[in-house]
Amino acid sequence: QVQLMESGGGLVQPGGSLRLSCTASGGIFSAYAMAWYRQAPGKQRELVAGITASGTTTYGSSVKGRLTISRNDARDTIHLQKNSLKPEETAIYYCNYGGADTGSWGQGTQVAVSA
């Protein structure tokens, strides 16, 4: 079974930047799509960004233009570079391997955007 480990969350000021990482183990990383989702308090989990096995990227409409998802298949890792962060982006960010419906999830990393 695939295991995912997220890192890089924390407290950041509005307008600041953050880089999240997710490392996978126990699966064939390079063959699967990966994604970042987030869940804010009282809200449903939503897609932030996704990247296919071939490197095609997808971004949520609320964050487009302010972040970049990338993958390093040699290290079984994906990254999410987030810029110009807003307080409403405070949430737990989850890494996903292989799709939201049947894939695997990490434990999540907390991101808090506050002055």
C-alpha positions as CSV (number, residue, x, y, z in Angstrom):
1,Q,0.0,0.0,0.0
2,V,1.2,3.5,-0.9
3,Q,2.2,5.7,2.0
4,L,2.4,9.5,1.6
5,M,4.3,11.9,3.8
6,E,3.6,15.6,3.5
7,S,5.9,18.4,4.8
8,G,6.4,22.1,4.6
9,G,3.3,23.5,6.2
10,G,3.3,26.1,8.9
11,L,2.4,29.7,9.7
12,V,2.9,32.3,7.0
13,Q,2.0,36.0,6.7
14,P,-0.5,37.1,4.1
15,G,1.3,37.7,0.8
16,G,4.0,35.2,1.7
17,S,5.1,32.0,0.1
18,L,5.3,28.4,1.1
19,R,6.6,25.2,-0.5
20,L,4.8,21.9,0.3
21,S,6.4,18.5,-0.4
22,C,4.9,15.0,-0.5
23,T,7.0,11.9,-0.7
24,A,5.5,8.5,-1.7
25,S,6.7,5.0,-0.7
26,G,5.4,1.6,-1.5
27,G,4.1,2.3,-5.0
28,I,5.1,2.9,-8.6
29,F,5.2,6.6,-8.3
30,S,6.0,7.6,-11.9
31,A,3.0,5.8,-13.3
32,Y,0.3,7.7,-11.4
33,A,-1.2,11.1,-11.2
34,M,-0.6,13.1,-8.0
35,A,-2.5,16.0,-6.6
36,W,-2.9,18.4,-3.7
37,Y,-6.2,19.0,-2.0
38,R,-7.1,21.2,0.9
39,Q,-9.9,21.4,3.4
40,A,-10.6,24.5,5.4
41,P,-12.6,24.4,8.6
42,G,-16.3,23.8,7.9
43,K,-15.7,23.4,4.1
44,Q,-15.5,20.4,1.8
45,R,-12.1,19.2,0.5
46,E,-11.2,20.8,-2.8
47,L,-8.6,20.3,-5.5
48,V,-5.7,22.7,-5.4
49,A,-3.5,21.3,-8.1
50,G,-2.9,18.0,-9.9
51,I,-0.2,16.6,-12.1
52,T,-0.4,13.5,-14.4
53,A,2.2,10.9,-14.9
54,S,3.3,12.7,-18.1
55,G,3.5,16.1,-16.3
56,T,0.3,17.7,-17.4
57,T,-0.9,20.1,-14.7
58,T,-4.3,21.2,-13.5
59,Y,-5.1,24.0,-11.0
60,G,-8.1,25.0,-9.0
61,S,-9.8,28.2,-10.3
62,S,-9.3,30.0,-7.0
63,V,-5.5,29.6,-7.0
64,K,-4.6,29.6,-10.7
65,G,-1.6,31.8,-11.4
66,R,-0.3,31.8,-7.8
67,L,1.1,28.4,-7.5
68,T,3.1,25.7,-9.3
69,I,2.9,21.9,-8.9
70,S,5.9,19.8,-9.9
71,R,7.1,16.3,-9.6
72,N,10.4,14.6,-9.2
73,D,10.0,10.9,-10.2
74,A,13.6,10.1,-9.3
75,R,12.7,11.1,-5.7
76,D,9.1,9.9,-5.7
77,T,8.2,13.5,-4.6
78,I,5.8,16.2,-5.6
79,H,6.1,19.9,-4.6
80,L,3.6,22.7,-4.4
81,Q,5.0,26.2,-4.5
82,K,2.5,28.7,-3.3
83,N,2.9,32.5,-3.6
84,S,0.9,35.5,-2.5
85,L,-1.0,33.5,0.1
86,K,-4.3,34.8,1.4
87,P,-5.9,34.2,4.9
88,E,-8.7,32.3,3.3
89,E,-6.2,29.7,2.2
90,T,-5.7,28.5,5.7
91,A,-6.5,24.8,5.6
92,I,-5.1,21.3,5.9
93,Y,-3.4,20.4,2.7
94,Y,-3.5,16.7,1.6
95,C,-1.4,14.8,-0.9
96,N,-3.2,12.3,-3.1
97,Y,-1.8,9.5,-5.1
98,G,-3.8,7.9,-7.9
99,G,-7.0,9.8,-7.8
100,A,-9.5,11.2,-5.3
101,D,-12.0,8.3,-5.6
102,T,-9.7,5.2,-5.2
103,G,-6.3,6.6,-4.5
104,S,-4.3,7.0,-1.3
105,W,-4.1,10.0,1.0
106,G,-1.5,11.5,3.3
107,Q,-2.2,12.6,6.8
108,G,-2.2,16.3,5.8
109,T,-0.1,19.3,6.7
110,Q,-1.5,22.4,8.3
111,V,-1.1,25.8,6.5
112,A,-2.1,28.9,8.4
113,V,-2.1,32.3,6.7
114,S,-2.2,35.0,9.3
115,A,-0.6,38.2,10.4
